[in-house]
Amino acid sequence: MGAKGAGFAVKRIYDPPADDDGYRVLVDRLWPRGVAKEAAGIDLWLKEVAPSTGLRKEFGHHRERFAEFAEQYRHELDGNHAVAKLLDLAARHPRVTLLYAARDTEANHARVLLDYLAPDPD
């Protein structure tokens, strides 16, 4: 399974659904290439929580831009009503898995979102 924190996990949409995924939420603005909607096994597509189109394009999945991207995305999340929806889902489900399509499993918006929703207590 993907990374975990306070009822949330992250996982690539291309990985097969698992019983312990819980409530599966796609958090990408665009539908992932090559994934059939019937086979995706998602409960909700919450594209509103994804980074803005401009921020996504500026980042372009370049690791050297990730720190700046993460900071800007957290600012976008501060005013995003979809965050409350995710927190509500976590209150109603023991596990909410945030699904994303990015190839990089470490430097992606779902990791930033996970940290935003369930920061480390350290």
C-alpha positions as CSV (number, residue, x, y, z in Angstrom):
1,M,0.0,0.0,0.0
2,G,1.0,3.6,-0.4
3,A,2.1,6.1,2.3
4,K,-0.2,6.4,5.3
5,G,-1.2,9.1,7.8
6,A,-4.2,9.8,10.0
7,G,-6.6,7.7,7.9
8,F,-5.2,8.8,4.6
9,A,-3.0,7.0,2.2
10,V,-1.6,7.7,-1.3
11,K,-1.4,5.3,-4.2
12,R,-0.9,5.4,-8.0
13,I,-4.1,4.9,-9.9
14,Y,-2.2,2.4,-12.0
15,D,-1.7,0.0,-9.1
16,P,-4.6,-2.5,-8.6
17,P,-7.2,-1.7,-6.0
18,A,-6.7,-3.4,-2.7
19,D,-9.2,-4.3,0.0
20,D,-7.4,-2.1,2.5
21,D,-7.6,1.0,0.2
22,G,-10.9,2.0,1.8
23,Y,-12.6,4.9,0.1
24,R,-10.7,5.7,-3.1
25,V,-10.5,9.3,-4.3
26,L,-8.9,10.4,-7.5
27,V,-7.2,13.7,-6.8
28,D,-6.0,14.5,-10.3
29,R,-7.5,17.3,-12.4
30,L,-7.2,15.2,-15.6
31,W,-8.4,11.6,-16.0
32,P,-5.3,9.3,-16.1
33,R,-4.3,8.0,-19.5
34,G,-5.1,4.3,-20.2
35,V,-7.3,3.8,-17.2
36,A,-10.8,2.7,-17.9
37,K,-13.4,4.4,-15.7
38,E,-15.1,1.1,-15.0
39,A,-11.8,-0.6,-13.9
40,A,-10.5,2.4,-11.9
41,G,-12.3,1.4,-8.7
42,I,-12.7,4.9,-7.5
43,D,-15.5,6.2,-5.2
44,L,-15.0,9.8,-6.0
45,W,-13.2,12.0,-8.5
46,L,-12.3,15.2,-6.6
47,K,-10.5,17.2,-9.3
48,E,-11.1,20.4,-7.3
49,V,-8.4,19.5,-4.8
50,A,-5.8,19.1,-7.5
51,P,-3.3,21.9,-8.2
52,S,-4.5,24.6,-10.5
53,T,-3.8,24.1,-14.2
54,G,-1.2,26.9,-14.2
55,L,0.7,25.5,-11.2
56,R,0.6,22.0,-12.6
57,K,2.0,23.1,-16.0
58,E,4.7,25.3,-14.3
59,F,5.9,22.4,-12.2
60,G,5.9,20.0,-15.2
61,H,7.0,17.1,-12.9
62,H,10.6,18.5,-12.7
63,R,12.0,17.4,-9.4
64,E,14.2,20.5,-9.1
65,R,11.0,22.6,-9.0
66,F,9.2,20.4,-6.4
67,A,9.9,22.4,-3.3
68,E,8.6,25.6,-4.8
69,F,5.6,23.7,-6.3
70,A,4.8,22.2,-2.9
71,E,4.8,25.5,-1.2
72,Q,2.6,27.1,-3.9
73,Y,0.2,24.1,-3.8
74,R,-0.1,24.3,0.0
75,H,-1.1,28.0,-0.4
76,E,-3.8,26.9,-2.9
77,L,-5.0,24.3,-0.5
78,D,-5.4,26.9,2.2
79,G,-8.4,28.4,0.4
80,N,-9.7,25.2,-1.2
81,H,-13.2,24.0,-0.1
82,A,-12.4,20.5,-1.4
83,V,-10.0,20.0,1.6
84,A,-13.0,20.1,3.9
85,K,-14.7,17.4,1.8
86,L,-11.6,15.1,2.2
87,L,-11.5,15.7,6.0
88,D,-15.2,14.9,6.1
89,L,-14.6,11.6,4.2
90,A,-11.8,10.7,6.6
91,A,-14.2,11.2,9.5
92,R,-16.7,8.8,7.9
93,H,-14.2,6.2,6.6
94,P,-11.4,4.4,8.4
95,R,-9.1,4.8,5.3
96,V,-9.2,7.3,2.4
97,T,-6.8,6.5,-0.3
98,L,-5.7,9.5,-2.5
99,L,-5.1,8.3,-6.0
100,Y,-2.8,10.0,-8.5
101,A,-1.3,9.3,-11.9
102,A,2.2,10.8,-11.7
103,R,5.1,8.5,-12.4
104,D,7.2,10.0,-9.6
105,T,6.0,8.4,-6.4
106,E,7.7,10.9,-4.1
107,A,7.6,14.3,-5.8
108,N,4.0,14.7,-6.7
109,H,0.9,16.7,-5.6
110,A,-0.7,13.7,-3.8
111,R,2.3,13.6,-1.4
112,V,1.9,17.3,-0.7
113,L,-1.8,16.8,-0.1
114,L,-1.3,13.9,2.2
115,D,1.1,16.0,4.3
116,Y,-1.3,18.9,4.3
117,L,-4.2,16.7,5.5
118,A,-2.2,14.6,8.0
119,P,1.1,16.3,8.9
120,D,3.7,14.4,10.9
121,P,3.3,15.1,14.6
122,D,7.1,15.7,14.9
